[in-house]
Amino acid sequence: MITTEWEERVTAAWASIDERSEAEFLMLIEELVKELDPEHPVGLFERACSLDSTGHSDLAVPLYTQAIELGLTGYRRRRASIQLASSLRNVGDLQRSIALLEAERALPADELSDAVAAVLALVLTDAGREREAVSIAVAALAPHLPRYQRSMANYARLLVEPDPAADPEADVRS
């Protein structure tokens, strides 16, 4: 069962990641997760995060997937989707990563929406879709600028929309 005290210990463990060796950190997370049911989605998620954060994306992918399939919810589910997509990028499964991130972009915006956009821009770049990647990155950045928000949003859109002036078949009167 997840208690406030357990959550505090997990938070403290993550705060100590830079002070520990990889093996020490992984063991710390494993010990915390052992307090939960072996198929508890939060435990699977925390294990996936620890592996991912120590450079083991290949081992994290099945754990993130299982956590989501077993009903991980809320903020952790959103994080799991983003992190799974990033790990899929790292292991070369670009199409699955793109599909996952596009599904996340279709959800209502929240504080992680810019992270979704950032990871999607990276994946699209790896997939050879650089213009689309820049468009997404600039569109995500635009609202945070002190000025030029409207212009940047328009430039982002124009990176991926066809230019009617460049198409000799386009009716320029419309």
C-alpha positions as CSV (number, residue, x, y, z in Angstrom):
1,M,0.0,0.0,0.0
2,I,1.3,3.4,-0.9
3,T,1.4,5.8,2.1
4,T,2.5,9.4,2.4
5,E,5.6,8.1,4.3
6,W,6.4,5.7,1.4
7,E,6.0,8.6,-1.1
8,E,8.4,10.8,1.0
9,R,11.0,8.0,1.0
10,V,10.7,7.7,-2.8
11,T,11.1,11.4,-3.1
12,A,14.2,11.4,-0.8
13,A,15.7,8.5,-2.8
14,W,15.3,10.4,-6.0
15,A,16.8,13.5,-4.4
16,S,19.9,11.4,-3.6
17,I,20.5,10.0,-7.1
18,D,23.6,12.1,-7.7
19,E,25.1,11.1,-4.4
20,R,25.0,7.4,-5.0
21,S,26.6,4.9,-7.3
22,E,24.3,3.5,-10.0
23,A,24.1,0.1,-8.2
24,E,23.4,1.8,-4.9
25,F,20.6,3.9,-6.3
26,L,19.0,1.0,-8.2
27,M,19.1,-1.1,-5.0
28,L,17.5,1.7,-3.0
29,I,14.6,2.0,-5.5
30,E,14.2,-1.9,-5.6
31,E,14.0,-2.0,-1.8
32,L,11.3,0.6,-1.8
33,V,9.4,-1.1,-4.6
34,K,9.5,-4.5,-2.8
35,E,7.2,-3.0,-0.2
36,L,4.4,-2.9,-2.8
37,D,2.7,-5.8,-4.6
38,P,5.0,-7.0,-7.4
39,E,2.6,-5.9,-10.1
40,H,1.7,-2.5,-8.5
41,P,1.8,0.0,-11.4
42,V,3.5,2.6,-9.2
43,G,6.3,0.2,-8.3
44,L,6.8,-0.8,-11.9
45,F,6.9,2.9,-12.8
46,E,9.5,3.7,-10.2
47,R,11.6,0.7,-11.3
48,A,11.4,1.9,-14.9
49,C,12.3,5.4,-13.9
50,S,15.4,4.2,-12.0
51,L,16.6,2.1,-14.9
52,D,15.9,4.8,-17.4
53,S,17.7,7.4,-15.3
54,T,20.8,5.2,-15.1
55,G,21.0,4.6,-18.8
56,H,19.0,1.4,-19.2
57,S,16.2,2.4,-21.5
58,D,15.9,-1.1,-23.0
59,L,15.1,-2.5,-19.5
60,A,12.8,0.4,-18.7
61,V,10.5,0.1,-21.8
62,P,8.7,-3.1,-20.7
63,L,8.3,-1.8,-17.2
64,Y,6.7,1.5,-18.3
65,T,4.5,-0.5,-20.7
66,Q,3.4,-2.8,-18.0
67,A,2.7,0.0,-15.5
68,I,0.5,1.8,-18.0
69,E,-1.3,-1.5,-18.9
70,L,-1.9,-2.3,-15.2
71,G,-3.7,1.0,-14.7
72,L,-1.1,3.7,-13.7
73,T,-3.1,6.9,-13.3
74,G,-2.8,10.6,-13.0
75,Y,0.5,12.5,-13.1
76,R,2.6,9.3,-13.0
77,R,0.7,7.9,-16.1
78,R,1.5,11.1,-18.0
79,R,5.1,10.9,-17.0
80,A,5.3,7.2,-17.8
81,S,4.0,7.9,-21.3
82,I,6.6,10.7,-21.9
83,Q,9.4,8.6,-20.5
84,L,8.3,5.5,-22.4
85,A,8.3,7.5,-25.6
86,S,11.8,8.8,-24.8
87,S,13.1,5.3,-24.0
88,L,11.5,4.0,-27.2
89,R,13.4,6.8,-29.1
90,N,16.6,5.6,-27.4
91,V,16.1,2.0,-28.5
92,G,15.1,3.0,-32.0
93,D,11.4,2.4,-32.0
94,L,10.5,5.8,-33.4
95,Q,7.1,5.0,-34.8
96,R,5.8,3.6,-31.5
97,S,7.3,6.7,-29.8
98,I,5.6,9.1,-32.2
99,A,2.3,7.4,-31.9
100,L,2.4,7.5,-28.1
101,L,3.4,11.2,-28.0
102,E,0.8,12.1,-30.6
103,A,-1.8,10.4,-28.4
104,E,-0.5,12.5,-25.4
105,R,-0.7,15.7,-27.4
106,A,-4.4,15.0,-28.1
107,L,-5.2,15.1,-24.3
108,P,-6.0,18.3,-22.5
109,A,-3.0,20.5,-21.9
110,D,-1.2,20.4,-18.5
111,E,2.1,21.2,-17.0
112,L,3.8,18.3,-18.9
113,S,2.5,19.3,-22.3
114,D,5.8,21.1,-23.2
115,A,7.7,18.0,-22.2
116,V,5.5,16.0,-24.6
117,A,6.3,18.5,-27.3
118,A,10.1,18.5,-26.6
119,V,10.3,14.7,-26.7
120,L,8.2,14.6,-29.8
121,A,10.5,17.1,-31.5
122,L,13.5,15.0,-30.7
123,V,11.8,11.8,-32.0
124,L,10.7,13.5,-35.2
125,T,14.2,14.7,-35.8
126,D,15.5,11.2,-35.5
127,A,12.8,10.1,-37.9
128,G,14.0,12.7,-40.5
129,R,11.0,15.0,-40.0
130,E,13.0,18.0,-39.0
131,R,10.6,20.7,-40.2
132,E,7.8,19.2,-38.2
133,A,10.1,18.9,-35.2
134,V,11.1,22.5,-35.3
135,S,7.4,23.5,-35.7
136,I,6.4,21.7,-32.6
137,A,9.4,23.0,-30.6
138,V,8.7,26.6,-31.6
139,A,5.0,26.3,-31.0
140,A,5.7,25.0,-27.5
141,L,8.2,27.8,-26.8
142,A,6.0,30.6,-28.2
143,P,3.7,31.0,-25.2
144,H,6.7,31.4,-22.9
145,L,8.3,34.3,-24.8
146,P,7.9,37.9,-23.4
147,R,7.0,39.1,-26.9
148,Y,6.4,37.7,-30.4
149,Q,4.1,34.9,-29.2
150,R,1.7,35.3,-32.1
151,S,4.4,35.6,-34.8
152,M,6.3,32.6,-33.5
153,A,3.1,30.5,-33.4
154,N,2.4,31.5,-37.0
155,Y,5.9,30.7,-38.1
156,A,5.7,27.3,-36.4
157,R,2.4,26.6,-38.3
158,L,3.9,27.7,-41.6
159,L,6.8,25.3,-41.2
160,V,4.4,22.4,-41.8
161,E,1.6,23.9,-43.8
162,P,1.9,24.0,-47.6
163,D,2.7,27.4,-49.0
164,P,0.0,28.1,-51.7
165,A,2.3,30.5,-53.5
166,A,4.8,27.7,-54.0
167,D,2.2,25.4,-55.6
168,P,1.6,26.3,-59.2
169,E,-1.7,24.3,-59.1
170,A,-3.0,26.4,-56.1
171,D,-5.7,28.9,-56.8
172,V,-4.0,32.1,-55.5
173,R,-7.4,33.9,-55.4
174,S,-8.7,31.8,-52.5
